[in-house]
Amino acid sequence: MEPVVVKEFKNRWYVIARDTTDNFIKHFGFDRISQLEITKTRLPGPIEFNADDFFQYSFGITTLSGKEPERIELSFNKLQGAYIKAVPLHQYTRSISRQ
């Protein structure tokens, strides 16, 4: 793999890397890497990768893999709604008030 960025989510650390077997960007949890071999092989150069764009619509490290995001409507009672407004589930959460 060719590492491109390190990301943390909920106190877990991940290396985001290009898998050299299929050239896809994937994430690997540091706590689940069991056989690591550091080589002296030089990588061909910087990988063009923008972490902000890659994780734009993600929750944690889960990405859409080229799919468009979908609109999802959730319904809450008044107390739950106040909590969700104060602590949004995602940066793209939009509040729609209904009576």
Secondary structure as GFF3:
##gff-version 3
##sequence-region A 1 99
A	DSSP	beta_strand	2	9	.	.	.	ID=ss1
A	DSSP	beta_strand	12	18	.	.	.	ID=ss2
A	DSSP	beta_strand	25	29	.	.	.	ID=ss3
A	DSSP	three_ten_helix	30	32	.	.	.	ID=ss4
A	DSSP	alpha_helix	51	54	.	.	.	ID=ss5
A	DSSP	alpha_helix	78	86	.	.	.	ID=ss6
###
